[in-house]
């Protein structure tokens, strides 16, 4: 009787160990594949230098948007999104001559 009980207990331990290794593998896969996605989602809310100027423009803070977009274009002169946003700042603040001169500079 004792041997049968002992054999059943050993088989139960083997099954538990297999289940544990499966759980560990699952946790490892979740960390490897899900964590980078989580960081991307959480990082999406953070503003980068390229989006700060656009955010200020949307808020209507034209002076700050002008500074941020101008700084962005100094370091990335071919950023068309920043170029368009800067032209929008000039248009919405009534600086039409500056908008025209800047647009010509962007086109050349």
DOBAMAR-667953 format. One line per 5 residues: number of its first residue (from 1); their letters; for each residue x, y, z of C-alpha. Coordinates in nm, 4 decimals. Example, Ala and Ser with C-alpha at 12.3 -4.5 7.8 and 13.67 -1.06 7.14 Angstrom:
BEGIN
1	as	1.2300,-0.4500,0.7800  1.3670,-0.1060,0.7140
END
This chain:
BEGIN
1	xxxxx	0.0000,0.0000,0.0000  0.2744,0.2370,0.0917  0.4558,0.1893,-0.2386  0.1473,0.2705,-0.4422  0.0869,0.5878,-0.2440
6	xxxxx	0.4495,0.6868,-0.2868  0.4386,0.6234,-0.6633  0.1259,0.8362,-0.7012  0.2870,1.1177,-0.5059  0.5928,1.1101,-0.7305
11	xxxxx	0.3789,1.1249,-1.0445  0.1901,1.4191,-0.8992  0.5174,1.6027,-0.8373  0.6274,1.5429,-1.1943  0.3049,1.6904,-1.3232
16	xxxxx	0.3400,1.9889,-1.0966  0.6970,2.0446,-1.2142  0.5866,2.0275,-1.5777  0.3101,2.2763,-1.5035  0.5583,2.5018,-1.3304
21	xxxxx	0.7976,2.4963,-1.6234  0.5064,2.5727,-1.8548  0.4125,2.8672,-1.6333  0.7704,2.9887,-1.6328  0.7912,2.9585,-2.0099
26	xxxxx	0.4637,3.1462,-2.0467  0.5869,3.4211,-1.8152  0.9120,3.4427,-2.0098  0.7292,3.4714,-2.3414  0.5028,3.7404,-2.1991
31	xxxxx	0.8039,3.9371,-2.0802  0.9839,3.9031,-2.4110  0.6888,3.9891,-2.6339  0.4453,4.1902,-2.4236  0.6853,4.4166,-2.2342
36	xxxxx	0.8202,4.5927,-2.5433  0.4622,4.6567,-2.6537  0.3818,4.7963,-2.3128  0.6778,5.0319,-2.3308  0.5676,5.1496,-2.6749
41	xxxxx	0.2160,5.2180,-2.5538  0.3312,5.3971,-2.2410  0.5944,5.5893,-2.4337  0.3414,5.7031,-2.6902  0.2045,5.9559,-2.4457
46	xxxxx	0.5431,6.1189,-2.3949  0.6077,6.4191,-2.6117  0.9153,6.4291,-2.8266  1.0790,6.7492,-2.9477  0.9037,6.7087,-3.2822
51	xxxxx	0.5559,6.6937,-3.1274  0.5941,6.9613,-2.8591  0.5706,7.2410,-3.1140  0.2603,7.0832,-3.2657  0.1025,7.0479,-2.9218
56	xxxxx	0.1650,7.4146,-2.8479  0.0160,7.5081,-3.1834  -0.2987,7.3061,-3.1063  -0.3276,7.4797,-2.7681  -0.3022,7.8177,-2.9368
61	xxxxx	0.0290,7.9105,-2.7742  0.1741,8.0538,-3.0932  0.4821,8.2158,-2.9381  0.5978,7.8917,-2.7788  0.5054,7.6929,-3.0918
66	xxxxx	0.7111,7.9322,-3.3033  1.0163,7.8841,-3.0798  0.9848,7.5051,-3.0664  0.9168,7.4609,-3.4379  1.2023,7.6940,-3.5345
71	xxxxx	1.4396,7.4982,-3.3103  1.3160,7.1731,-3.4628  1.3818,7.3025,-3.8148  1.7354,7.4086,-3.7232  1.8216,7.0502,-3.6315
76	xxxxx	1.5953,6.8830,-3.8935  1.5580,7.1227,-4.1895  1.3683,6.8731,-4.4087  1.0922,6.8006,-4.1542  0.7854,6.8793,-4.3660
81	xxxxx	0.5433,6.8478,-4.0737  0.7339,7.1122,-3.8783  0.7569,7.3300,-4.1920  0.3802,7.3178,-4.2431  0.3163,7.3845,-3.8748
86	xxxxx	0.5497,7.6850,-3.8784  0.3709,7.8269,-4.1822  0.0411,7.7746,-4.0014  0.1754,7.9671,-3.7000  0.2700,8.2565,-3.9260
91	xxxxx	-0.0694,8.2530,-4.0993  -0.2729,8.2307,-3.7801  -0.0797,8.5166,-3.6198  -0.1184,8.7405,-3.9257  0.2495,8.7324,-4.0262
96	xxxxx	0.1764,8.6797,-4.3937  0.5007,8.8291,-4.5260  0.7043,8.5962,-4.3021  0.4876,8.3026,-4.4063  0.5465,8.3792,-4.7744
101	xxxxx	0.9233,8.4246,-4.7319  0.9509,8.1064,-4.5260  0.7428,7.9075,-4.7754  0.9704,8.0204,-5.0591  1.2736,7.9164,-4.8541
106	xxx	1.1194,7.5721,-4.7936  1.0501,7.5239,-5.1636  1.4081,7.5947,-5.2704
END
